[in-house]
Amino acid sequence: METLKIKHFMPTEKMYKDMVQNEVTYFHRHNNTRFKVSSRLIPRKGTWINFFRAAPYLYQWSKVEGQMLPEHYKKRCKEFMTKEPQPVHWRPDQRRYITDEDTGARVPVVNAPIPVLYPKECNQGLWGGEGIIFGYYKKTDPKRKTRLPTSPRIWRPLIKKQVLYSEILDRYMAISITNRALYLIDEAFGLDNYILQTHEVDLCSRLAMTLKREMLIALAQKSFYPDDPVKRDKIYNKYKDHIIPEEEAEWIGLPVWEAVKKAQAEIAESNKPRPLKDFYLVELVQKLGLDESPKSSSSWLRSS
C-alpha cells in the first residue's frame, strides 16, 4: 500500500486516479481526510473469472461446488458477472470519431464508464442501477471570476420509502427506492413487468431477484388467487410470456451458498439409502417364482 506524507488536505487528480484504479490510500494517519475507493476491476485469483464488474453481490464457487450446481444456474451467474449494465450515470457517444477543434484531426471516441460503487444496501431496495460516485467539484467565484480550488465530492442516490404492489404476489411492500427505479416501474406499467423484464445486471439487487424468483414460481405453479379463478386466468395470460419451468425458477437469484445447499439436498434425496429388507424380499420373491408386485408379495406373506 503506497503512503504519501500529508502536505495539504486536497488530493490531486493523480491521487484520485490512483485511489480509483490501484486502490492507493493517502493520508492514512488522518481519519477525517482518508480516501479509499474500490476499483471497478478487482482481481480475484483462484476463481473462474479474474476480473468482474462492480456489483453489490458476487457469484463464486469451487470446482467441487461447480459440479453440483445445474448448468442453467451457472449460465445466469456468468452472465451477471460478465455482462455490462445499461449506462446510468453517463451517456455513451455513438460516434466513432470526432474532429479536434484546434488541429482538425480525427480523434477516435473512447467511451469510458464512470466508476460506480455499489454498497451492500443496494440488496435491500430497488436502486435502478444507481450507485455512489466519487469525483471532483469545480466551481468559480462569480465576483472574482476566478477558479477556486478543486474539491472532492461524493454523489449519493436519493433513496426514499415507497409502498409498491405486486399483482402476481398480491402483496403490498414498503421498499427503499430511488426516483429512477420509480420511473422505470412506471415505464414498464407496473412492478411485476419491471422485475420480470429487467435483466439481473440492471436490477442489481438481491431483493429484486428474490421477488423475481417468487413471481416465476407462482406463475409456474399457477398458485396465485386460489379463490378467484377469473382473475387468476387474467393475470396468468398477462404474464405468460415470462413463464419458465419450475425447476429453473427455483434457482433464480439464489446466492451460491444457498444454491449449493439446495443442490446437496437434491443429491441426498435422489441417493436415499434403501433398506436391506427390501432387497432380500425381492430376492426371495424371485427365488420362489412369484410375482414381484407389492400386492402379491404382501398377500403371500399374510398366507404364510
N, C-alpha and C positions, 0 to 999 in steps of 0.2 A: 504494500500500500504506500503510495507516494505521499510525502508530507512536505508542506511548504511553511516556512516561517511567516507568521502573520505580519503584514505591514499595514493593511487597511481592510475594512470590512466588506468592501465591494469586490466580488470576484470578477476577473476579466473574462472576455469571451473565450479565450483559450482554456481557462479554468473550467468554464461551464461545459465546453466541448469535451474535456477530459472527464468531467463528472458524469456526463450522459453516456459517452461511448465506452470509457475504460473504467468507470466506477471509482475514480480517484476521489479521495476525501481530503479536502483542505480545511484548515482551521480546526483540527481535531481536538484541540485543547479548549476550545470555546464553544459551549453548547448553544449559545444564542446565535452563533454565526456558522453553524455546521451545515453543510450541504452534501447530501448523498442521494444520488438519483440512480435508479435502476436502469440499466441499458436495455435497449429494445432487443438486442441479440445477446443472450446469456448462454455461455457454453455449459452443457450438461454431458459430461463424459460417462460412458458406460451404458447409455440408453440407446434406443433405436433411432433417435434423432438427436443431433448435436446442437442444433440451433432451433429455437422456437420463438414465436412472436409473443408480444406482451399479452398476458391474459390473467384473469383472476384465479384460474384453476388450470391444472395440467393433467395430462394422461401419460403415465409412465408405468411400465411393468417389466418384470424379468422374463427370461426365456421360458422358465417353468410356468409362470402365470400366463404367458402368451399362448402356450399350447392348450390351456384350459379354456381360454376365452373364445367365443364364437367369432367367425370372420366378419360378419356384418357389424359387430360392435367395434372391432379393431379398425375397420374401414372408416367408420364415422369418427373415431378418435383421431386417426391420422389426418382426416380432412380438417378437423378442428385445429390441429397443431400446425398444419402447413398452409392452409388457405388464407389469403389476405382478406381482411374485412372491408366492408364498404367505407370509403373515406367519410369521416365525421367532422374532424377538426380542420380539414384542409380540402381543397378542390384541385384535382389533378388537371394539368394543362394538356389538352388533346392534341396540340400541335407538336410536330416532330422537331421543327427548327424555328428559331426566332432571329430577327435581324438586330444586330447591335446598333444602337442609335449613334454611337460615336464613330465606330470603324466601318459600319455597314456590312460586317462579316456575318455569315450564317452560323449561329451557335445552336447546338443540339439542346433540346429541352430535357431537363432532368427532374423527374417527379420524385422528390424525397419526402416520404411521410413524416409527419411530426411525431416525435417520440411521446407516447402516452403511457401513463402509469395507471394500472387498474388495481385498486386495493381490494381486499377481501370483502369489503362492504358491498361490492357490486353483486355478490352472490345472494344478498338479502333483499334485493329490489330489482327494478327494471330501469336501467340507466340508458337504454337505447344506444349502446356503443360509446357513450361519453366516458371520459376519464379525467385524470389530473394531468395538467400540462405545466412544465417548468420552463420559464423563459425570462425575457428581459423587457422592461418597460422603459420606453424612451418618451420624454416629454420636453417641451420648450416653454420657457418663461415668456408669456405674451408681452410683458412690459419691457423686459430687456432684449427680447428676441434672440436669446442665446440658448444654446442647448445645455440642459442640465445633465449631471452625471447619470449614466445608465444604472438602473437599479433592478435587482432580480425580483421576479414576481411569480406567483403561483395562481393558476386559473383552476378553480374547482367547479364542478357542476352544481347547479341549483337543484336540490332534492326536496321533495315535499311528499306528504302522505296523501294518498288518493284512494278512494273506495272504487274498486272495479268489479264488474260482474261477468261471470263466465256462463254461457248458455249450456255448454256441454256438461260442466260440473254442477250447474245450478247452485252457484255459491257466490256470495259477496266477500271480497277480500280487501283489507286495508294494506296497501303496498307502498313502499318508498319508490318514488318515480320521478323522472325528470320531464321537462317540457318537451324535449324531443321524442321521448317514448310516448307521451300522450298524443303528440302529433302523428306518430306512426300508427298508433292504435286507431285514431280517427281516420287516417288514410286507408287502413285495412278494413274499416267498417266493423270494428269490434275487437275485443281482447283475444277471442278464440282464433280469428283469422290471422291476427298478428303473430301469435305464438306458433301456429301451425305452418304459416307460410315462410317465416323468417328462419334462416339458417342459424345453427348453433354459434357460428363465428360471430354473427351480428347480434344475437341475443346476449351473449357474453354474461350469463348469469345462471347460477345453479337453480335459483327459484324458478326461472323461466323454463329450464329443462325439466324440472320436477312437474310443473304444470303441463308441459307438453307430453310427458310420459303418461300422466293421469288421463289427459284428454284422449290420447291414442288408444289406451287400454279400454276406456269407456266406449269409444267408437267401435273397437274390435269386438267387444263383448255385447255391445248394444244394451248396456245396463242402466242408462240414464232414463229418467221419467218412467218408472215402472207402473205408476198409476194413471198415466196419460198416454195411451198408445198413439193418439193422433199427433200430439206434439213431439213424441219420440220419433215418429217417422219423418216429421218435418225437419227436425234438427239433423237426423241421420242423412237425409237427402241433401241437406245444405252443406255438410262437411264430408260427404262420401268420397270426394277426390283425394282426401288426405289419409284414407284408411290404409293401414299396413297390417300384416299378420300379427297376431297377438304375441307370438314367440319373439318377434323383433321389437314390438312396442314395449315389452317388459324390460328391455336393455337400454332404452333411450335415456341418455344423460346420466347414467349411473357412474359414480366415482369408481376408480379402479379397485379400491379395497372392497367396495360393496359388490362390484361385478365379480371379483374373484371369489368372494364368499358365496354368491349365488351359484357360480359355476361349480364350486366344490359341493354344494348341497345337491345339485342336479346329478353330479357324478356319483355321489354316495347313494342317491335314490335309485339310480339305474343299476348300480352294482350292489344292491342289498343282498346280504348273505341268505342262503336258503337252508332251512333246517335239514339235517341228515335223514330224519324220519321220512321226509318226502321222497328222497332218492331211494331209500330202502323199500318204501311202499310201491313205487313204480317198478323197481326191480322184482319184487315179489309177485306183482300182478303179471309181469312179463313171463316169469317162470311158470306160473300156473296157467298161462294161456288165456287169461280173462281180458275183458275189455278194459282199456286204460282210462275210461271216462270216470269222473269222480263219483257219479251216481252208482255205477256198477260196483266199484271198489267198496264204497260205503255199505251197499246192500250185502255184499259178500261178507264183510266184516261183521255185520249185525247177525247174519245167519249162522256164522261160525261161532 
